Amino acid sequence: MAKMTLGKRLWEARLRKGFSRQSLADHLTVSAASIYLWETDRSVPRDGNLSAICKALGLPIRATKALAAA
């Protein structure tokens, strides 16, 4: 079974909430490319962006930050 990564958690939560990459990017005032990089684990969002993502997607901040640090 594949390990849960930050990117996978963000991707699944975004789809569950019905956001497209562009609509989430617009909501967070970042680029859709940033969302793509975060979801594919090529980059990690800064703390402020990570907190905003958690709020928008209804994710627990502490657990999500722990994944980001892993």
Secondary structure in CASP SS format (residue, H / E / C, confidence):
PFRMAT SS
TARGET T0000
AUTHOR 0000-0000-0000
METHOD secondary structure of the structure
MODEL  1
M C 1.00
A C 1.00
K C 1.00
M C 1.00
T C 1.00
L H 1.00
G H 1.00
K H 1.00
R H 1.00
L H 1.00
W H 1.00
E H 1.00
A H 1.00
R H 1.00
L H 1.00
R H 1.00
K H 1.00
G C 1.00
F C 1.00
S C 1.00
R H 1.00
Q H 1.00
S H 1.00
L H 1.00
A H 1.00
D H 1.00
H H 1.00
L H 1.00
T C 1.00
V C 1.00
S C 1.00
A H 1.00
A H 1.00
S H 1.00
I H 1.00
Y H 1.00
L H 1.00
W H 1.00
E H 1.00
T C 1.00
D C 1.00
R C 1.00
S C 1.00
V C 1.00
P C 1.00
R C 1.00
D H 1.00
G H 1.00
N H 1.00
L H 1.00
S H 1.00
A H 1.00
I H 1.00
C H 1.00
K H 1.00
A H 1.00
L H 1.00
G C 1.00
L C 1.00
P C 1.00
I H 1.00
R H 1.00
A H 1.00
T H 1.00
K H 1.00
A H 1.00
L H 1.00
A H 1.00
A H 1.00
A C 1.00
END
